[in-house]
């Protein structure tokens, strides 16, 4: 529930109907840093609720030029502050122009509402979905908004090859690294190995990190802005390796702040992920190698699937 008050004569209370059992996602607000829980929706799901117009002064009427509710998909870019680029815009009229003599509640529903892209909160780009209610007035409108979170699900990739590459410095260092797949779902595990084929420099340690690369494009321009954010970093080796040594890699993705890979969302921004391997020698020189991976969101097991699994497990125990 979201409660905002704008103007002096009325406040708007938006209550989105959350089906029992629907997930709530904790979201940190940009302005004050507070964490609120938002209802989680998927593409094609209907969105319904109620709108309460609460008059502040009993007996004093509210004149308006109409009341409307909108379901909007919006993209905000840091370099284009003040402008919101909408890719979904659904509008329903709650009341025609007239007068409100007392507080009143309206119902609304957007059936099978399109939610093409996943919610995203990045450095320079933000994609959000809001329910916006507007009381149109002659001087200043009264507006209230409530956000929801949207997740985009994907199916298992048909092709998911392993990654195998050889890198090095001529006559000094030659390593081979291998990852079991090139595409991972957000609760997956990255498994791999690093082989040292030639070591003639003194390596002190090695670390692996996940980097999110966000690229935004300015409207009407070919200029692009790129920001890198390190999601996680951990040390996979401490000490000097020798020729023929093999270092295992096992990185659990669950629990990290990850989103699916996003390609040219509404021609505004893209989000890519990279595995960044860094070797540091005893003179603090750093050697890098990046490899792009594709992330996707896998559907969680349904309640029916969970009950079936529990039933199967119980049957096995009793056998």
C-alpha positions as CSV (number, residue, x, y, z in Angstrom):
1,X,0.0,0.0,0.0
2,X,1.3,3.4,-0.9
3,X,0.1,6.6,0.8
4,X,0.9,10.0,-0.7
5,X,-0.6,13.4,-0.1
6,X,-0.3,16.2,-2.6
7,X,-2.3,19.3,-2.6
8,X,-4.5,20.6,0.3
9,X,-7.9,19.0,-0.4
10,X,-7.5,15.2,-0.8
11,X,-5.1,12.3,-0.5
12,X,-5.0,9.2,-2.7
13,X,-4.6,5.7,-1.3
14,X,-3.7,3.0,-3.9
15,X,-4.1,-0.7,-2.9
16,X,-3.0,-3.3,-5.4
17,X,-4.7,-6.6,-5.0
18,X,-2.0,-9.1,-4.1
19,X,-3.1,-12.7,-4.7
20,X,-2.5,-14.9,-1.6
21,X,0.9,-16.4,-1.8
22,X,2.3,-13.8,-4.2
23,X,6.0,-13.1,-3.6
24,X,7.0,-9.7,-2.2
25,X,10.4,-8.3,-3.2
26,X,12.4,-6.0,-0.9
27,X,13.4,-2.9,-2.7
28,X,15.7,-0.1,-1.5
29,X,14.4,3.4,-2.4
30,X,16.7,5.7,-4.3
31,X,15.7,8.9,-2.4
32,X,15.8,7.9,1.3
33,X,17.4,4.5,1.2
34,X,14.5,2.8,3.0
35,X,13.5,-0.7,2.1
36,X,9.9,-1.4,1.1
37,X,8.3,-4.6,-0.2
38,X,6.8,-4.6,-3.6
39,X,4.4,-7.1,-5.1
40,X,6.0,-9.3,-7.8
41,X,4.3,-9.7,-11.2
42,X,5.1,-11.4,-14.5
43,X,4.3,-10.6,-18.1
44,X,0.7,-11.2,-19.0
45,X,-0.7,-11.2,-15.5
46,X,-3.7,-9.1,-14.7
47,X,-3.3,-6.2,-12.3
48,X,-6.2,-5.0,-10.2
49,X,-6.8,-3.0,-7.0
50,X,-8.7,-0.1,-5.5
51,X,-8.2,3.6,-5.4
52,X,-9.4,5.6,-2.4
53,X,-9.9,9.4,-2.7
54,X,-9.9,10.8,0.9
55,X,-11.2,14.3,1.3
56,X,-9.3,16.2,4.0
57,X,-12.1,18.5,5.0
58,X,-15.5,17.0,5.7
59,X,-18.3,18.8,4.0
60,X,-16.0,20.6,1.5
61,X,-16.4,19.4,-2.1
62,X,-13.6,18.6,-4.4
63,X,-14.0,19.8,-8.0
64,X,-12.1,18.0,-10.6
65,X,-11.8,17.5,-14.4
66,X,-11.8,13.7,-14.2
67,X,-10.0,10.9,-12.3
68,X,-7.9,8.4,-14.1
69,X,-5.6,5.4,-13.3
70,X,-2.7,4.4,-15.5
71,X,-0.4,1.4,-15.6
72,X,3.0,2.6,-17.0
73,X,6.3,1.1,-17.9
74,X,8.9,3.7,-17.7
75,X,12.7,4.1,-18.3
76,X,14.6,6.8,-16.6
77,X,18.2,7.7,-17.6
78,X,20.6,9.6,-15.4
79,X,21.8,12.0,-18.2
80,X,18.2,12.7,-19.2
81,X,16.8,13.7,-15.8
82,X,13.3,15.0,-15.9
83,X,12.3,12.9,-18.9
84,X,10.6,9.5,-18.6
85,X,10.5,7.2,-21.6
86,X,7.3,5.1,-21.5
87,X,7.0,1.7,-23.3
88,X,3.7,0.7,-21.7
89,X,0.8,3.1,-21.2
90,X,-2.6,1.8,-20.2
91,X,-5.3,4.2,-19.1
92,X,-8.7,3.8,-17.4
93,X,-11.1,6.5,-16.4
94,X,-12.3,6.2,-12.9
95,X,-14.7,9.2,-12.9
96,X,-15.7,11.8,-15.4
97,X,-15.4,15.6,-14.6
98,X,-17.5,16.6,-11.7
99,X,-17.5,17.0,-7.9
100,X,-16.7,14.8,-5.0
101,X,-18.8,15.5,-1.9
102,X,-17.3,12.8,0.2
103,X,-14.4,10.3,0.2
104,X,-14.9,7.5,-2.3
105,X,-13.3,4.2,-3.4
106,X,-12.9,3.0,-7.0
107,X,-11.9,-0.4,-8.4
108,X,-9.7,-0.9,-11.4
109,X,-8.3,-3.8,-13.4
110,X,-5.8,-4.0,-16.2
111,X,-6.4,-7.5,-17.7
112,X,-3.4,-9.4,-19.0
113,X,-1.2,-6.4,-18.7
114,X,1.9,-6.3,-20.9
115,X,5.2,-6.3,-19.0
116,X,7.8,-6.8,-21.6
117,X,11.0,-6.1,-19.7
118,X,12.3,-6.9,-16.2
119,X,12.4,-4.2,-13.6
120,X,16.0,-2.8,-13.4
121,X,17.7,-0.4,-11.0
122,X,21.2,0.4,-12.2
123,X,23.7,3.3,-12.1
124,X,22.6,5.3,-15.1
125,X,19.4,3.5,-16.1
126,X,16.2,2.6,-14.2
127,X,13.2,0.6,-15.6
128,X,10.1,0.6,-13.5
129,X,6.4,-0.2,-13.6
130,X,3.9,2.1,-11.7
131,X,0.2,2.4,-11.1
132,X,-0.4,6.2,-11.2
133,X,-3.7,7.8,-10.2
134,X,-4.4,11.4,-11.2
135,X,-7.1,13.8,-10.1
136,X,-7.2,16.3,-12.9
137,X,-7.7,19.9,-11.6
138,X,-7.8,23.3,-13.1
139,X,-4.7,24.6,-11.2
140,X,-2.7,21.6,-10.0
141,X,-3.3,17.9,-10.4
142,X,-3.2,15.6,-7.4
143,X,-1.1,12.5,-8.3
144,X,-0.1,9.4,-6.5
145,X,2.0,6.4,-7.7
146,X,2.8,2.9,-6.5
147,X,5.5,0.7,-8.0
148,X,5.5,-3.0,-8.6
149,X,8.4,-5.3,-9.4
150,X,8.4,-7.4,-12.6
151,X,10.5,-10.4,-13.4
152,X,11.0,-11.9,-16.8
153,X,11.3,-15.7,-17.0
154,X,13.2,-17.6,-19.7
155,X,13.5,-21.2,-20.7
156,X,16.6,-23.4,-20.7
157,X,18.9,-22.4,-23.5
158,X,19.0,-24.8,-26.5
159,X,22.7,-24.3,-26.9
160,X,24.9,-23.8,-23.9
161,X,28.5,-24.6,-24.8
162,X,31.4,-24.6,-22.3
163,X,34.0,-21.9,-22.4
164,X,37.6,-22.8,-23.0
165,X,40.4,-20.4,-23.8
166,X,44.2,-20.1,-23.6
167,X,45.8,-16.8,-22.6
168,X,49.2,-15.7,-21.6
169,X,52.3,-13.6,-22.1
170,X,54.8,-14.9,-24.6
171,X,57.6,-17.0,-22.9
172,X,56.4,-15.9,-19.5
173,X,52.9,-17.2,-18.7
174,X,50.6,-19.5,-20.4
175,X,47.3,-20.6,-18.8
176,X,44.1,-22.3,-19.9
177,X,40.8,-21.6,-18.3
178,X,37.6,-23.5,-18.7
179,X,34.0,-22.9,-17.5
180,X,31.4,-25.6,-17.7
181,X,28.8,-23.4,-19.5
182,X,28.4,-20.0,-21.1
183,X,24.8,-19.4,-19.9
184,X,23.7,-19.5,-16.3
185,X,20.4,-19.0,-14.4
186,X,20.5,-16.6,-11.4
187,X,20.6,-19.4,-8.8
188,X,23.1,-21.5,-10.8
189,X,26.7,-22.5,-9.9
190,X,29.7,-21.6,-12.1
191,X,32.1,-24.5,-12.2
192,X,35.5,-24.3,-13.9
193,X,39.2,-25.0,-13.8
194,X,42.4,-23.0,-14.5
195,X,45.4,-24.9,-15.8
196,X,49.0,-23.4,-15.6
197,X,50.8,-24.6,-18.6
198,X,53.8,-22.2,-18.3
199,X,54.8,-20.1,-15.3
200,X,58.0,-18.0,-15.5
201,X,56.7,-15.0,-13.5
202,X,56.1,-15.1,-9.7
203,X,52.4,-15.1,-9.2
204,X,51.3,-14.1,-5.7
205,X,47.5,-14.5,-5.9
206,X,44.6,-14.9,-8.2
207,X,41.0,-13.6,-7.9
208,X,37.8,-14.0,-9.8
209,X,35.0,-11.4,-9.9
210,X,31.6,-10.9,-11.6
211,X,31.3,-7.5,-13.3
212,X,28.1,-5.9,-14.5
213,X,28.5,-3.6,-17.5
214,X,25.7,-1.2,-18.0
215,X,25.6,0.7,-21.3
216,X,23.1,3.6,-21.9
217,X,22.5,5.4,-25.2
218,X,21.6,9.1,-25.5
219,X,18.5,9.9,-27.4
220,X,19.2,11.1,-30.9
221,X,22.9,10.5,-30.5
222,X,25.4,7.8,-31.1
223,X,27.1,8.5,-27.8
224,X,27.1,5.7,-25.2
225,X,27.8,5.8,-21.5
226,X,29.3,2.7,-19.9
227,X,29.5,1.9,-16.2
228,X,31.1,-1.2,-14.6
229,X,30.1,-2.5,-11.2
230,X,31.8,-5.3,-9.4
231,X,29.1,-7.6,-8.0
232,X,31.4,-9.9,-6.1
233,X,35.1,-10.8,-5.9
234,X,36.9,-13.6,-4.2
235,X,40.4,-15.0,-4.0
236,X,40.8,-18.4,-5.7
237,X,44.5,-18.8,-5.2
238,X,47.1,-17.5,-2.7
239,X,50.7,-18.3,-3.4
240,X,52.8,-19.1,-6.5
241,X,51.5,-21.8,-8.9
242,X,53.8,-24.2,-10.7
243,X,53.6,-25.7,-14.2
244,X,50.9,-28.3,-14.5
245,X,48.9,-27.1,-11.5
246,X,45.2,-27.0,-11.7
247,X,43.0,-24.6,-9.7
248,X,39.2,-25.4,-9.3
249,X,36.5,-22.8,-9.5
250,X,33.1,-23.1,-7.9
251,X,31.0,-19.9,-7.6
252,X,27.4,-19.9,-6.4
253,X,25.3,-17.1,-7.9
254,X,22.4,-17.2,-5.5
255,X,22.4,-14.4,-3.1
256,X,24.2,-11.8,-5.3
257,X,22.5,-8.7,-6.8
258,X,22.1,-10.1,-10.3
259,X,19.6,-9.5,-13.1
260,X,19.2,-11.3,-16.4
261,X,21.4,-10.2,-19.3
262,X,19.5,-7.4,-21.1
263,X,20.1,-6.5,-24.7
264,X,19.2,-3.1,-26.0
265,X,16.1,-2.6,-23.9
266,X,13.8,-0.3,-25.8
267,X,16.9,1.1,-27.6
268,X,17.9,2.8,-24.3
269,X,20.3,0.5,-22.4
270,X,21.9,-2.9,-22.2
271,X,23.2,-4.9,-19.2
272,X,25.9,-7.6,-19.7
273,X,27.9,-9.7,-17.2
274,X,31.5,-10.8,-17.3
275,X,33.8,-13.1,-15.4
276,X,36.9,-11.2,-14.7
277,X,40.1,-13.3,-13.9
278,X,43.0,-11.3,-12.3
279,X,46.5,-12.6,-11.6
280,X,48.8,-10.5,-9.4
281,X,52.5,-10.9,-9.4
282,X,54.9,-10.2,-6.6
283,X,55.6,-6.7,-8.0
284,X,51.9,-5.9,-7.8
285,X,51.4,-6.0,-11.6
286,X,48.0,-7.2,-12.6
287,X,47.0,-9.4,-15.6
288,X,43.4,-9.5,-16.6
289,X,41.2,-11.7,-18.7
290,X,37.4,-11.1,-19.1
291,X,34.8,-13.5,-20.5
292,X,31.2,-12.6,-21.1
293,X,28.5,-14.9,-19.7
294,X,24.8,-14.8,-20.2
295,X,22.4,-14.8,-17.2
296,X,18.8,-15.7,-17.3
297,X,15.9,-16.1,-14.8
298,X,14.6,-19.5,-14.2
299,X,11.1,-20.0,-12.9
300,X,10.8,-21.1,-9.3
301,X,9.1,-24.5,-8.7
302,X,5.3,-24.0,-8.3
303,X,3.5,-25.0,-5.1
304,X,2.1,-27.9,-7.0
305,X,5.5,-29.0,-8.0
306,X,6.8,-28.7,-4.4
307,X,3.9,-30.7,-3.1
308,X,4.5,-33.4,-5.7
309,X,8.2,-33.5,-4.8
310,X,7.4,-33.8,-1.1
311,X,4.9,-36.5,-1.8
312,X,7.4,-38.5,-3.9
313,X,10.1,-38.1,-1.1
314,X,7.6,-39.3,1.6
315,X,6.7,-42.3,-0.6
316,X,10.3,-43.2,-1.0
317,X,10.9,-43.1,2.7
318,X,8.0,-45.4,3.4
319,X,9.0,-47.9,0.7
